[in-house]
């Protein structure tokens, strides 16, 4: 679905802070912080909401290894 490293990388590409992602995905900022810090695994629905927020902003997930900005 999405790894903590992919989440951090996607935020960096978009220049989003954790609060921006939380707002875009309509999840708690603590959820984002704990996931990225690899302290907890959110529910699948929460991860899906975060991924949808990234994809809506132009992020493309590359398997389980990376992310890139979709320029097309």
Predicted model as a PDB file, atoms N, CA, C, CB and O in Angstrom, pLDDT in the B-factor column:
MODEL        1                                                                  
ATOM      1  N   UNK A   1       0.835  -1.196   0.000  1.00 86.00           N  
ATOM      2  CA  UNK A   1       0.000   0.000   0.000  1.00 86.00           C  
ATOM      3  C   UNK A   1       0.874   1.251   0.000  1.00 86.00           C  
ATOM      4  CB  UNK A   1      -0.947   0.003   1.218  1.00 86.00           C  
ATOM      5  O   UNK A   1       0.892   1.986  -0.988  1.00 86.00           O  
ATOM      6  N   UNK A   2       1.600   1.507   1.091  1.00 94.00           N  
ATOM      7  CA  UNK A   2       2.524   2.642   1.181  1.00 94.00           C  
ATOM      8  C   UNK A   2       3.409   2.413   2.402  1.00 94.00           C  
ATOM      9  CB  UNK A   2       1.752   4.021   1.279  1.00 94.00           C  
ATOM     10  O   UNK A   2       2.917   2.069   3.477  1.00 94.00           O  
ATOM     11  N   UNK A   3       4.704   2.605   2.233  1.00 94.00           N  
ATOM     12  CA  UNK A   3       5.635   2.449   3.348  1.00 94.00           C  
ATOM     13  C   UNK A   3       5.864   3.806   4.018  1.00 94.00           C  
ATOM     14  CB  UNK A   3       6.983   1.841   2.862  1.00 94.00           C  
ATOM     15  O   UNK A   3       5.591   4.848   3.422  1.00 94.00           O  
ATOM     16  N   UNK A   4       6.363   3.792   5.250  1.00 96.00           N  
ATOM     17  CA  UNK A   4       6.702   5.061   5.898  1.00 96.00           C  
ATOM     18  C   UNK A   4       7.718   5.871   5.085  1.00 96.00           C  
ATOM     19  CB  UNK A   4       7.254   4.799   7.295  1.00 96.00           C  
ATOM     20  O   UNK A   4       7.615   7.096   5.009  1.00 96.00           O  
ATOM     21  N   UNK A   5       8.696   5.192   4.478  1.00 95.00           N  
ATOM     22  CA  UNK A   5       9.695   5.896   3.670  1.00 95.00           C  
ATOM     23  C   UNK A   5       9.050   6.548   2.446  1.00 95.00           C  
ATOM     24  CB  UNK A   5      10.807   4.927   3.229  1.00 95.00           C  
ATOM     25  O   UNK A   5       9.411   7.668   2.086  1.00 95.00           O  
ATOM     26  N   UNK A   6       8.113   5.870   1.809  1.00 96.00           N  
ATOM     27  CA  UNK A   6       7.405   6.455   0.672  1.00 96.00           C  
ATOM     28  C   UNK A   6       6.594   7.666   1.110  1.00 96.00           C  
ATOM     29  CB  UNK A   6       6.490   5.414   0.012  1.00 96.00           C  
ATOM     30  O   UNK A   6       6.516   8.659   0.386  1.00 96.00           O  
ATOM     31  N   UNK A   7       6.004   7.588   2.267  1.00 97.00           N  
ATOM     32  CA  UNK A   7       5.220   8.709   2.787  1.00 97.00           C  
ATOM     33  C   UNK A   7       6.115   9.926   2.997  1.00 97.00           C  
ATOM     34  CB  UNK A   7       4.522   8.321   4.109  1.00 97.00           C  
ATOM     35  O   UNK A   7       5.770  11.032   2.581  1.00 97.00           O  
ATOM     36  N   UNK A   8       7.255   9.725   3.636  1.00 97.00           N  
ATOM     37  CA  UNK A   8       8.188  10.831   3.863  1.00 97.00           C  
ATOM     38  C   UNK A   8       8.693  11.407   2.545  1.00 97.00           C  
ATOM     39  CB  UNK A   8       9.371  10.365   4.716  1.00 97.00           C  
ATOM     40  O   UNK A   8       8.799  12.624   2.393  1.00 97.00           O  
ATOM     41  N   UNK A   9       9.006  10.517   1.584  1.00 96.00           N  
ATOM     42  CA  UNK A   9       9.508  10.965   0.285  1.00 96.00           C  
ATOM     43  C   UNK A   9       8.445  11.746  -0.482  1.00 96.00           C  
ATOM     44  CB  UNK A   9       9.978   9.768  -0.544  1.00 96.00           C  
ATOM     45  O   UNK A   9       8.744  12.774  -1.088  1.00 96.00           O  
ATOM     46  N   UNK A  10       7.225  11.268  -0.456  1.00 97.00           N  
ATOM     47  CA  UNK A  10       6.143  11.956  -1.158  1.00 97.00           C  
ATOM     48  C   UNK A  10       5.916  13.347  -0.563  1.00 97.00           C  
ATOM     49  CB  UNK A  10       4.842  11.128  -1.092  1.00 97.00           C  
ATOM     50  O   UNK A  10       5.708  14.316  -1.294  1.00 97.00           O  
ATOM     51  N   UNK A  11       5.956  13.436   0.751  1.00 98.00           N  
ATOM     52  CA  UNK A  11       5.802  14.753   1.390  1.00 98.00           C  
ATOM     53  C   UNK A  11       6.927  15.681   0.982  1.00 98.00           C  
ATOM     54  CB  UNK A  11       5.765  14.617   2.921  1.00 98.00           C  
ATOM     55  O   UNK A  11       6.702  16.864   0.727  1.00 98.00           O  
ATOM     56  N   UNK A  12       8.139  15.147   0.920  1.00 97.00           N  
ATOM     57  CA  UNK A  12       9.290  15.969   0.539  1.00 97.00           C  
ATOM     58  C   UNK A  12       9.143  16.479  -0.895  1.00 97.00           C  
ATOM     59  CB  UNK A  12      10.598  15.166   0.686  1.00 97.00           C  
ATOM     60  O   UNK A  12       9.420  17.647  -1.168  1.00 97.00           O  
ATOM     61  N   UNK A  13       8.712  15.616  -1.806  1.00 96.00           N  
ATOM     62  CA  UNK A  13       8.535  16.033  -3.197  1.00 96.00           C  
ATOM     63  C   UNK A  13       7.503  17.154  -3.322  1.00 96.00           C  
ATOM     64  CB  UNK A  13       8.115  14.840  -4.055  1.00 96.00           C  
ATOM     65  O   UNK A  13       7.650  18.062  -4.141  1.00 96.00           O  
ATOM     66  N   UNK A  14       6.468  17.074  -2.505  1.00 97.00           N  
ATOM     67  CA  UNK A  14       5.404  18.080  -2.547  1.00 97.00           C  
ATOM     68  C   UNK A  14       5.684  19.285  -1.652  1.00 97.00           C  
ATOM     69  CB  UNK A  14       4.095  17.451  -2.145  1.00 97.00           C  
ATOM     70  O   UNK A  14       4.964  20.283  -1.692  1.00 97.00           O  
ATOM     71  N   UNK A  15       6.734  19.178  -0.848  1.00 97.00           N  
ATOM     72  CA  UNK A  15       7.059  20.202   0.145  1.00 97.00           C  
ATOM     73  C   UNK A  15       5.900  20.396   1.130  1.00 97.00           C  
ATOM     74  CB  UNK A  15       7.396  21.537  -0.551  1.00 97.00           C  
ATOM     75  O   UNK A  15       5.552  21.518   1.499  1.00 97.00           O  
ATOM     76  N   UNK A  16       5.321  19.279   1.535  1.00 98.00           N  
ATOM     77  CA  UNK A  16       4.246  19.269   2.529  1.00 98.00           C  
ATOM     78  C   UNK A  16       4.847  18.940   3.886  1.00 98.00           C  
ATOM     79  CB  UNK A  16       3.130  18.243   2.150  1.00 98.00           C  
ATOM     80  O   UNK A  16       5.776  18.139   3.985  1.00 98.00           O  
ATOM     81  N   UNK A  17       4.319  19.555   4.922  1.00 98.00           N  
ATOM     82  CA  UNK A  17       4.666  19.118   6.267  1.00 98.00           C  
ATOM     83  C   UNK A  17       3.630  18.073   6.694  1.00 98.00           C  
ATOM     84  CB  UNK A  17       4.713  20.333   7.275  1.00 98.00           C  
ATOM     85  O   UNK A  17       2.677  17.804   5.962  1.00 98.00           O  
ATOM     86  N   UNK A  18       3.816  17.497   7.861  1.00 98.00           N  
ATOM     87  CA  UNK A  18       2.906  16.447   8.322  1.00 98.00           C  
ATOM     88  C   UNK A  18       1.486  16.972   8.496  1.00 98.00           C  
ATOM     89  CB  UNK A  18       3.405  15.855   9.638  1.00 98.00           C  
ATOM     90  O   UNK A  18       0.522  16.254   8.227  1.00 98.00           O  
ATOM     91  N   UNK A  19       1.352  18.197   8.935  1.00 98.00           N  
ATOM     92  CA  UNK A  19       0.020  18.778   9.127  1.00 98.00           C  
ATOM     93  C   UNK A  19      -0.710  18.935   7.797  1.00 98.00           C  
ATOM     94  CB  UNK A  19       0.126  20.139   9.830  1.00 98.00           C  
ATOM     95  O   UNK A  19      -1.921  18.727   7.722  1.00 98.00           O  
ATOM     96  N   UNK A  20       0.017  19.298   6.756  1.00 98.00           N  
ATOM     97  CA  UNK A  20      -0.602  19.442   5.436  1.00 98.00           C  
ATOM     98  C   UNK A  20      -1.133  18.097   4.949  1.00 98.00           C  
ATOM     99  CB  UNK A  20       0.408  20.018   4.420  1.00 98.00           C  
ATOM    100  O   UNK A  20      -2.256  18.019   4.452  1.00 98.00           O  
ATOM    101  N   UNK A  21      -0.338  17.044   5.088  1.00 98.00           N  
ATOM    102  CA  UNK A  21      -0.798  15.716   4.698  1.00 98.00           C  
ATOM    103  C   UNK A  21      -2.016  15.308   5.520  1.00 98.00           C  
ATOM    104  CB  UNK A  21       0.328  14.686   4.865  1.00 98.00           C  
ATOM    105  O   UNK A  21      -2.998  14.804   4.975  1.00 98.00           O  
ATOM    106  N   UNK A  22      -1.950  15.524   6.818  1.00 98.00           N  
ATOM    107  CA  UNK A  22      -3.070  15.149   7.677  1.00 98.00           C  
ATOM    108  C   UNK A  22      -4.354  15.848   7.241  1.00 98.00           C  
ATOM    109  CB  UNK A  22      -2.757  15.485   9.137  1.00 98.00           C  
ATOM    110  O   UNK A  22      -5.419  15.232   7.197  1.00 98.00           O  
ATOM    111  N   UNK A  23      -4.250  17.126   6.922  1.00 98.00           N  
ATOM    112  CA  UNK A  23      -5.427  17.870   6.477  1.00 98.00           C  
ATOM    113  C   UNK A  23      -5.924  17.355   5.128  1.00 98.00           C  
ATOM    114  CB  UNK A  23      -5.108  19.368   6.386  1.00 98.00           C  
ATOM    115  O   UNK A  23      -7.126  17.165   4.944  1.00 98.00           O  
ATOM    116  N   UNK A  24      -5.015  17.128   4.189  1.00 98.00           N  
ATOM    117  CA  UNK A  24      -5.401  16.663   2.856  1.00 98.00           C  
ATOM    118  C   UNK A  24      -6.050  15.283   2.906  1.00 98.00           C  
ATOM    119  CB  UNK A  24      -4.185  16.630   1.937  1.00 98.00           C  
ATOM    120  O   UNK A  24      -6.958  14.992   2.128  1.00 98.00           O  
ATOM    121  N   UNK A  25      -5.585  14.439   3.816  1.00 98.00           N  
ATOM    122  CA  UNK A  25      -6.104  13.078   3.932  1.00 98.00           C  
ATOM    123  C   UNK A  25      -7.225  12.957   4.952  1.00 98.00           C  
ATOM    124  CB  UNK A  25      -4.991  12.137   4.299  1.00 98.00           C  
ATOM    125  O   UNK A  25      -7.855  11.907   5.075  1.00 98.00           O  
ATOM    126  N   UNK A  26      -7.465  14.026   5.673  1.00 98.00           N  
ATOM    127  CA  UNK A  26      -8.477  14.044   6.741  1.00 98.00           C  
ATOM    128  C   UNK A  26      -8.199  12.966   7.791  1.00 98.00           C  
ATOM    129  CB  UNK A  26      -9.883  13.846   6.148  1.00 98.00           C  
ATOM    130  O   UNK A  26      -9.074  12.191   8.177  1.00 98.00           O  
ATOM    131  N   UNK A  27      -6.940  12.958   8.232  1.00 98.00           N  
ATOM    132  CA  UNK A  27      -6.517  12.071   9.316  1.00 98.00           C  
ATOM    133  C   UNK A  27      -5.807  12.922  10.357  1.00 98.00           C  
ATOM    134  CB  UNK A  27      -5.586  10.915   8.792  1.00 98.00           C  
ATOM    135  O   UNK A  27      -5.518  14.093  10.111  1.00 98.00           O  
ATOM    136  N   UNK A  28      -5.531  12.353  11.493  1.00 98.00           N  
ATOM    137  CA  UNK A  28      -4.848  13.093  12.541  1.00 98.00           C  
ATOM    138  C   UNK A  28      -3.362  13.240  12.265  1.00 98.00           C  
ATOM    139  CB  UNK A  28      -5.055  12.416  13.867  1.00 98.00           C  
ATOM    140  O   UNK A  28      -2.735  12.339  11.709  1.00 98.00           O  
ATOM    141  N   UNK A  29      -2.801  14.373  12.653  1.00 98.00           N  
ATOM    142  CA  UNK A  29      -1.368  14.595  12.456  1.00 98.00           C  
ATOM    143  C   UNK A  29      -0.550  13.596  13.277  1.00 98.00           C  
ATOM    144  CB  UNK A  29      -0.987  16.042  12.840  1.00 98.00           C  
ATOM    145  O   UNK A  29       0.549  13.218  12.873  1.00 98.00           O  
ATOM    146  N   UNK A  30      -1.072  13.170  14.414  1.00 98.00           N  
ATOM    147  CA  UNK A  30      -0.378  12.170  15.228  1.00 98.00           C  
ATOM    148  C   UNK A  30      -0.301  10.849  14.473  1.00 98.00           C  
ATOM    149  CB  UNK A  30      -1.091  11.974  16.587  1.00 98.00           C  
ATOM    150  O   UNK A  30       0.694  10.130  14.576  1.00 98.00           O  
ATOM    151  N   UNK A  31      -1.339  10.528  13.721  1.00 98.00           N  
ATOM    152  CA  UNK A  31      -1.340   9.309  12.913  1.00 98.00           C  
ATOM    153  C   UNK A  31      -0.222   9.357  11.886  1.00 98.00           C  
ATOM    154  CB  UNK A  31      -2.695   9.119  12.215  1.00 98.00           C  
ATOM    155  O   UNK A  31       0.499   8.377  11.703  1.00 98.00           O  
ATOM    156  N   UNK A  32      -0.077  10.487  11.220  1.00 98.00           N  
ATOM    157  CA  UNK A  32       0.990  10.658  10.221  1.00 98.00           C  
ATOM    158  C   UNK A  32       2.348  10.545  10.903  1.00 98.00           C  
ATOM    159  CB  UNK A  32       0.859  12.030   9.489  1.00 98.00           C  
ATOM    160  O   UNK A  32       3.226   9.824  10.427  1.00 98.00           O  
ATOM    161  N   UNK A  33       2.522  11.246  12.005  1.00 98.00           N  
ATOM    162  CA  UNK A  33       3.801  11.249  12.725  1.00 98.00           C  
ATOM    163  C   UNK A  33       4.186   9.839  13.173  1.00 98.00           C  
ATOM    164  CB  UNK A  33       3.728  12.187  13.943  1.00 98.00           C  
ATOM    165  O   UNK A  33       5.330   9.421  12.998  1.00 98.00           O  
ATOM    166  N   UNK A  34       3.242   9.116  13.745  1.00 98.00           N  
ATOM    167  CA  UNK A  34       3.543   7.767  14.231  1.00 98.00           C  
ATOM    168  C   UNK A  34       3.842   6.807  13.079  1.00 98.00           C  
ATOM    169  CB  UNK A  34       2.376   7.234  15.062  1.00 98.00           C  
ATOM    170  O   UNK A  34       4.724   5.955  13.194  1.00 98.00           O  
ATOM    171  N   UNK A  35       3.115   6.942  11.975  1.00 98.00           N  
ATOM    172  CA  UNK A  35       3.367   6.081  10.818  1.00 98.00           C  
ATOM    173  C   UNK A  35       4.747   6.348  10.240  1.00 98.00           C  
ATOM    174  CB  UNK A  35       2.293   6.292   9.742  1.00 98.00           C  
ATOM    175  O   UNK A  35       5.515   5.414  10.008  1.00 98.00           O  
ATOM    176  N   UNK A  36       5.068   7.613  10.007  1.00 97.00           N  
ATOM    177  CA  UNK A  36       6.369   7.952   9.435  1.00 97.00           C  
ATOM    178  C   UNK A  36       7.513   7.582  10.361  1.00 97.00           C  
ATOM    179  CB  UNK A  36       6.431   9.428   9.116  1.00 97.00           C  
ATOM    180  O   UNK A  36       8.602   7.247   9.895  1.00 97.00           O  
ATOM    181  N   UNK A  37       7.285   7.638  11.650  1.00 97.00           N  
ATOM    182  CA  UNK A  37       8.307   7.256  12.625  1.00 97.00           C  
ATOM    183  C   UNK A  37       8.381   5.756  12.845  1.00 97.00           C  
ATOM    184  CB  UNK A  37       8.045   7.939  13.937  1.00 97.00           C  
ATOM    185  O   UNK A  37       9.176   5.269  13.649  1.00 97.00           O  
ATOM    186  N   UNK A  38       7.535   5.028  12.117  1.00 95.00           N  
ATOM    187  CA  UNK A  38       7.468   3.569  12.191  1.00 95.00           C  
ATOM    188  C   UNK A  38       7.145   3.089  13.602  1.00 95.00           C  
ATOM    189  CB  UNK A  38       8.784   2.960  11.727  1.00 95.00           C  
ATOM    190  O   UNK A  38       7.647   2.065  14.066  1.00 95.00           O  
ATOM    191  N   UNK A  39       6.277   3.875  14.275  1.00 95.00           N  
ATOM    192  CA  UNK A  39       5.848   3.522  15.626  1.00 95.00           C  
ATOM    193  C   UNK A  39       4.503   2.828  15.648  1.00 95.00           C  
ATOM    194  CB  UNK A  39       5.789   4.750  16.485  1.00 95.00           C  
ATOM    195  O   UNK A  39       4.135   2.221  16.654  1.00 95.00           O  
ATOM    196  N   UNK A  40       3.752   2.909  14.536  1.00 93.00           N  
ATOM    197  CA  UNK A  40       2.463   2.234  14.460  1.00 93.00           C  
ATOM    198  C   UNK A  40       2.083   2.034  13.009  1.00 93.00           C  
ATOM    199  CB  UNK A  40       1.374   3.033  15.201  1.00 93.00           C  
ATOM    200  O   UNK A  40       2.602   2.704  12.117  1.00 93.00           O  
ATOM    201  N   UNK A  41       1.181   1.113  12.786  1.00 93.00           N  
ATOM    202  CA  UNK A  41       0.659   0.827  11.447  1.00 93.00           C  
ATOM    203  C   UNK A  41      -0.814   1.229  11.440  1.00 93.00           C  
ATOM    204  CB  UNK A  41       0.845  -0.700  11.059  1.00 93.00           C  
ATOM    205  O   UNK A  41      -1.639   0.571  12.073  1.00 93.00           O  
ATOM    206  N   UNK A  42      -1.146   2.305  10.727  1.00 96.00           N  
ATOM    207  CA  UNK A  42      -2.549   2.734  10.678  1.00 96.00           C  
ATOM    208  C   UNK A  42      -3.429   1.698   9.989  1.00 96.00           C  
ATOM    209  CB  UNK A  42      -2.667   4.076   9.958  1.00 96.00           C  
ATOM    210  O   UNK A  42      -2.941   0.785   9.324  1.00 96.00           O  
ATOM    211  N   UNK A  43      -4.723   1.861  10.160  1.00 97.00           N  
ATOM    212  CA  UNK A  43      -5.676   1.001   9.455  1.00 97.00           C  
ATOM    213  C   UNK A  43      -5.490   1.167   7.953  1.00 97.00           C  
ATOM    214  CB  UNK A  43      -7.138   1.333   9.866  1.00 97.00           C  
ATOM    215  O   UNK A  43      -4.986   2.186   7.482  1.00 97.00           O  
ATOM    216  N   UNK A  44      -5.907   0.144   7.211  1.00 97.00           N  
ATOM    217  CA  UNK A  44      -5.796   0.192   5.749  1.00 97.00           C  
ATOM    218  C   UNK A  44      -6.555   1.383   5.186  1.00 97.00           C  
ATOM    219  CB  UNK A  44      -6.322  -1.107   5.125  1.00 97.00           C  
ATOM    220  O   UNK A  44      -6.094   2.018   4.237  1.00 97.00           O  
ATOM    221  N   UNK A  45      -7.705   1.693   5.756  1.00 98.00           N  
ATOM    222  CA  UNK A  45      -8.500   2.824   5.260  1.00 98.00           C  
ATOM    223  C   UNK A  45      -7.760   4.145   5.462  1.00 98.00           C  
ATOM    224  CB  UNK A  45      -9.867   2.873   5.968  1.00 98.00           C  
ATOM    225  O   UNK A  45      -7.865   5.048   4.632  1.00 98.00           O  
ATOM    226  N   UNK A  46      -7.022   4.259   6.547  1.00 98.00           N  
ATOM    227  CA  UNK A  46      -6.248   5.475   6.820  1.00 98.00           C  
ATOM    228  C   UNK A  46      -5.096   5.598   5.831  1.00 98.00           C  
ATOM    229  CB  UNK A  46      -5.710   5.470   8.270  1.00 98.00           C  
ATOM    230  O   UNK A  46      -4.856   6.673   5.282  1.00 98.00           O  
ATOM    231  N   UNK A  47      -4.390   4.503   5.605  1.00 97.00           N  
ATOM    232  CA  UNK A  47      -3.304   4.515   4.627  1.00 97.00           C  
ATOM    233  C   UNK A  47      -3.837   4.836   3.230  1.00 97.00           C  
ATOM    234  CB  UNK A  47      -2.571   3.160   4.620  1.00 97.00           C  
ATOM    235  O   UNK A  47      -3.208   5.573   2.471  1.00 97.00           O  
ATOM    236  N   UNK A  48      -4.990   4.282   2.904  1.00 97.00           N  
ATOM    237  CA  UNK A  48      -5.586   4.555   1.598  1.00 97.00           C  
ATOM    238  C   UNK A  48      -5.943   6.029   1.457  1.00 97.00           C  
ATOM    239  CB  UNK A  48      -6.832   3.690   1.388  1.00 97.00           C  
ATOM    240  O   UNK A  48      -5.778   6.602   0.379  1.00 97.00           O  
ATOM    241  N   UNK A  49      -6.426   6.648   2.521  1.00 98.00           N  
ATOM    242  CA  UNK A  49      -6.771   8.079   2.481  1.00 98.00           C  
ATOM    243  C   UNK A  49      -5.518   8.931   2.273  1.00 98.00           C  
ATOM    244  CB  UNK A  49      -7.492   8.501   3.787  1.00 98.00           C  
ATOM    245  O   UNK A  49      -5.546   9.903   1.519  1.00 98.00           O  
ATOM    246  N   UNK A  50      -4.424   8.569   2.937  1.00 98.00           N  
ATOM    247  CA  UNK A  50      -3.184   9.312   2.763  1.00 98.00           C  
ATOM    248  C   UNK A  50      -2.655   9.133   1.346  1.00 98.00           C  
ATOM    249  CB  UNK A  50      -2.134   8.861   3.789  1.00 98.00           C  
ATOM    250  O   UNK A  50      -2.199  10.091   0.722  1.00 98.00           O  
ATOM    251  N   UNK A  51      -2.716   7.923   0.848  1.00 97.00           N  
ATOM    252  CA  UNK A  51      -2.240   7.667  -0.518  1.00 97.00           C  
ATOM    253  C   UNK A  51      -3.084   8.421  -1.545  1.00 97.00           C  
ATOM    254  CB  UNK A  51      -2.269   6.157  -0.821  1.00 97.00           C  
ATOM    255  O   UNK A  51      -2.540   8.990  -2.492  1.00 97.00           O  
ATOM    256  N   UNK A  52      -4.403   8.431  -1.368  1.00 98.00           N  
ATOM    257  CA  UNK A  52      -5.274   9.175  -2.286  1.00 98.00           C  
ATOM    258  C   UNK A  52      -4.947  10.662  -2.274  1.00 98.00           C  
ATOM    259  CB  UNK A  52      -6.745   8.963  -1.918  1.00 98.00           C  
ATOM    260  O   UNK A  52      -4.979  11.311  -3.320  1.00 98.00           O  
ATOM    261  N   UNK A  53      -4.636  11.202  -1.111  1.00 98.00           N  
ATOM    262  CA  UNK A  53      -4.274  12.624  -1.015  1.00 98.00           C  
ATOM    263  C   UNK A  53      -3.005  12.894  -1.812  1.00 98.00           C  
ATOM    264  CB  UNK A  53      -4.078  13.045   0.466  1.00 98.00           C  
ATOM    265  O   UNK A  53      -2.914  13.895  -2.524  1.00 98.00           O  
ATOM    266  N   UNK A  54      -2.030  12.006  -1.693  1.00 98.00           N  
ATOM    267  CA  UNK A  54      -0.799  12.164  -2.467  1.00 98.00           C  
ATOM    268  C   UNK A  54      -1.068  12.041  -3.963  1.00 98.00           C  
ATOM    269  CB  UNK A  54       0.240  11.126  -2.033  1.00 98.00           C  
ATOM    270  O   UNK A  54      -0.579  12.845  -4.756  1.00 98.00           O  
ATOM    271  N   UNK A  55      -1.833  11.049  -4.338  1.00 97.00           N  
ATOM    272  CA  UNK A  55      -2.113  10.834  -5.762  1.00 97.00           C  
ATOM    273  C   UNK A  55      -2.889  12.011  -6.359  1.00 97.00           C  
ATOM    274  CB  UNK A  55      -2.905   9.529  -5.959  1.00 97.00           C  
ATOM    275  O   UNK A  55      -2.658  12.386  -7.509  1.00 97.00           O  
ATOM    276  N   UNK A  56      -3.793  12.586  -5.593  1.00 97.00           N  
ATOM    277  CA  UNK A  56      -4.541  13.757  -6.068  1.00 97.00           C  
ATOM    278  C   UNK A  56      -3.614  14.945  -6.281  1.00 97.00           C  
ATOM    279  CB  UNK A  56      -5.652  14.130  -5.072  1.00 97.00           C  
ATOM    280  O   UNK A  56      -3.901  15.830  -7.088  1.00 97.00           O  
ATOM    281  N   UNK A  57      -2.495  14.961  -5.551  1.00 97.00           N  
ATOM    282  CA  UNK A  57      -1.517  16.046  -5.681  1.00 97.00           C  
ATOM    283  C   UNK A  57      -0.459  15.739  -6.744  1.00 97.00           C  
ATOM    284  CB  UNK A  57      -0.839  16.302  -4.337  1.00 97.00           C  
ATOM    285  O   UNK A  57       0.448  16.544  -6.961  1.00 97.00           O  
ATOM    286  N   UNK A  58      -0.566  14.578  -7.412  1.00 97.00           N  
ATOM    287  CA  UNK A  58       0.345  14.265  -8.502  1.00 97.00           C  
ATOM    288  C   UNK A  58       1.437  13.267  -8.195  1.00 97.00           C  
ATOM    289  CB  UNK A  58       0.961  15.481  -8.956  1.00 97.00           C  
ATOM    290  O   UNK A  58       2.335  13.073  -9.014  1.00 97.00           O  
ATOM    291  N   UNK A  59       1.387  12.633  -7.048  1.00 97.00           N  
ATOM    292  CA  UNK A  59       2.402  11.644  -6.696  1.00 97.00           C  
ATOM    293  C   UNK A  59       2.023  10.293  -7.290  1.00 97.00           C  
ATOM    294  CB  UNK A  59       2.563  11.540  -5.156  1.00 97.00           C  
ATOM    295  O   UNK A  59       0.863   9.882  -7.249  1.00 97.00           O  
ATOM    296  N   UNK A  60       3.016   9.615  -7.841  1.00 96.00           N  
ATOM    297  CA  UNK A  60       2.841   8.268  -8.366  1.00 96.00           C  
ATOM    298  C   UNK A  60       3.683   7.317  -7.530  1.00 96.00           C  
ATOM    299  CB  UNK A  60       3.234   8.190  -9.876  1.00 96.00           C  
ATOM    300  O   UNK A  60       4.874   7.555  -7.326  1.00 96.00           O  
ATOM    301  N   UNK A  61       3.074   6.248  -7.047  1.00 95.00           N  
ATOM    302  CA  UNK A  61       3.792   5.263  -6.245  1.00 95.00           C  
ATOM    303  C   UNK A  61       4.374   4.205  -7.160  1.00 95.00           C  
ATOM    304  CB  UNK A  61       2.865   4.622  -5.185  1.00 95.00           C  
ATOM    305  O   UNK A  61       3.691   3.693  -8.046  1.00 95.00           O  
ATOM    306  N   UNK A  62       5.645   3.878  -6.940  1.00 92.00           N  
ATOM    307  CA  UNK A  62       6.369   2.901  -7.745  1.00 92.00           C  
ATOM    308  C   UNK A  62       6.554   1.650  -6.899  1.00 92.00           C  
ATOM    309  CB  UNK A  62       7.750   3.467  -8.238  1.00 92.00           C  
ATOM    310  O   UNK A  62       7.441   1.589  -6.048  1.00 92.00           O  
ATOM    311  N   UNK A  63       5.715   0.661  -7.138  1.00 83.00           N  
ATOM    312  CA  UNK A  63       5.739  -0.591  -6.382  1.00 83.00           C  
ATOM    313  C   UNK A  63       5.886  -0.297  -4.890  1.00 83.00           C  
ATOM    314  CB  UNK A  63       6.891  -1.505  -6.871  1.00 83.00           C  
ATOM    315  O   UNK A  63       5.206   0.577  -4.352  1.00 83.00           O  
ATOM    316  N   UNK A  64       6.771  -1.028  -4.231  1.00 74.00           N  
ATOM    317  CA  UNK A  64       7.013  -0.813  -2.812  1.00 74.00           C  
ATOM    318  C   UNK A  64       8.343  -0.120  -2.568  1.00 74.00           C  
ATOM    319  CB  UNK A  64       6.974  -2.130  -2.070  1.00 74.00           C  
ATOM    320  O   UNK A  64       8.891  -0.168  -1.467  1.00 74.00           O  
ATOM    321  N   UNK A  65       8.862   0.536  -3.627  1.00 81.00           N  
ATOM    322  CA  UNK A  65      10.220   1.048  -3.474  1.00 81.00           C  
ATOM    323  C   UNK A  65      10.350   2.570  -3.585  1.00 81.00           C  
ATOM    324  CB  UNK A  65      11.090   0.417  -4.492  1.00 81.00           C  
ATOM    325  O   UNK A  65      11.369   3.109  -3.154  1.00 81.00           O  
ATOM    326  N   UNK A  66       9.394   3.269  -4.128  1.00 91.00           N  
ATOM    327  CA  UNK A  66       9.618   4.695  -4.273  1.00 91.00           C  
ATOM    328  C   UNK A  66       8.391   5.457  -4.706  1.00 91.00           C  
ATOM    329  CB  UNK A  66      10.704   4.932  -5.239  1.00 91.00           C  
ATOM    330  O   UNK A  66       7.285   4.922  -4.779  1.00 91.00           O  
ATOM    331  N   UNK A  67       8.622   6.729  -4.993  1.00 95.00           N  
ATOM    332  CA  UNK A  67       7.564   7.624  -5.445  1.00 95.00           C  
ATOM    333  C   UNK A  67       8.170   8.589  -6.464  1.00 95.00           C  
ATOM    334  CB  UNK A  67       6.913   8.398  -4.239  1.00 95.00           C  
ATOM    335  O   UNK A  67       9.384   8.786  -6.509  1.00 95.00           O  
ATOM    336  N   UNK A  68       7.316   9.174  -7.263  1.00 93.00           N  
ATOM    337  CA  UNK A  68       7.752  10.230  -8.182  1.00 93.00           C  
ATOM    338  C   UNK A  68       6.570  11.145  -8.460  1.00 93.00           C  
ATOM    339  CB  UNK A  68       8.319   9.632  -9.514  1.00 93.00           C  
ATOM    340  O   UNK A  68       5.413  10.784  -8.243  1.00 93.00           O  
ATOM    341  N   UNK A  69       6.886  12.318  -8.936  1.00 93.00           N  
ATOM    342  CA  UNK A  69       5.844  13.261  -9.301  1.00 93.00           C  
ATOM    343  C   UNK A  69       5.415  12.939 -10.726  1.00 93.00           C  
ATOM    344  CB  UNK A  69       6.336  14.746  -9.169  1.00 93.00           C  
ATOM    345  O   UNK A  69       6.244  12.850 -11.632  1.00 93.00           O  
ATOM    346  N   UNK A  70       4.129  12.768 -10.910  1.00 87.00           N  
ATOM    347  CA  UNK A  70       3.578  12.493 -12.233  1.00 87.00           C  
ATOM    348  C   UNK A  70       3.464  13.804 -12.982  1.00 87.00           C  
ATOM    349  CB  UNK A  70       2.197  11.782 -12.139  1.00 87.00           C  
ATOM    350  O   UNK A  70       2.659  14.660 -12.618  1.00 87.00           O  
ATOM    351  N   UNK A  71       4.252  13.968 -14.013  1.00 75.00           N  
ATOM    352  CA  UNK A  71       4.265  15.213 -14.778  1.00 75.00           C  
ATOM    353  C   UNK A  71       3.381  15.135 -16.011  1.00 75.00           C  
ATOM    354  CB  UNK A  71       5.680  15.558 -15.186  1.00 75.00           C  
ATOM    355  O   UNK A  71       3.263  16.113 -16.749  1.00 75.00           O  
ATOM    356  N   UNK A  72       2.766  14.001 -16.242  1.00 70.00           N  
ATOM    357  CA  UNK A  72       1.948  13.845 -17.442  1.00 70.00           C  
ATOM    358  C   UNK A  72       0.554  13.988 -17.131  1.00 70.00           C  
ATOM    359  CB  UNK A  72       2.164  12.557 -18.098  1.00 70.00           C  
ATOM    360  O   UNK A  72      -0.291  13.887 -18.020  1.00 70.00           O  
TER     361      UNK A  72                                                      
ENDMDL                                                                          
END                                                                             
